[in-house]
Amino acid sequence: MLNRLLGLFAADLVVDLGTANTRISVPGEGLVLSEPSVVAVDKSDGHVLGSGCAVGHLARQMLGRAPDSIAVVRPLRDGVIRDFQLCEAMLRYFFHKVQPSRWAVGPRVTISVPGCITPVEKRAASDCRSPNRWPR
């Protein structure tokens, strides 16, 4: 019952977490975001550049042009999450871009994954979408 009540205030998001692109769709609106699955990271401390904003199109523009102190990374390789923390930072940025926080309730998210992934990869995808991992 509480889930249904919270559903009135939470956004529903469908995520296609791909190696090349991440797409987010909202039921009733269709595709609302399609950006490259790329993150720009400061090599000295491992944090995402621009306070977490060097993700997607901006990070892809830096490919091959970034100085030695910046690494442009793809957190997914061959359909598998390779860097969990960067994937989480990327998704956090995309979620805030799609649905700015208007309510105290986080979005309800469905993430598509390949059917042939291992139990460890299933756990990573499950942990990544867990609502208590996202800041309010």
Secondary structure, 3 states (H helix, E strand, C coil): CHHHHHHCCCCEEEEEECCCEEEEEECCCEEEEEEECCEEEECCCCCEHHHHCCECHHHHHCCCCCCCCEEEECCEECCEECCHHHHHHHHHHHHHHHCCCCCCCCCEEEEECCCCCCHHHHHHHHHHHCHHHCCC
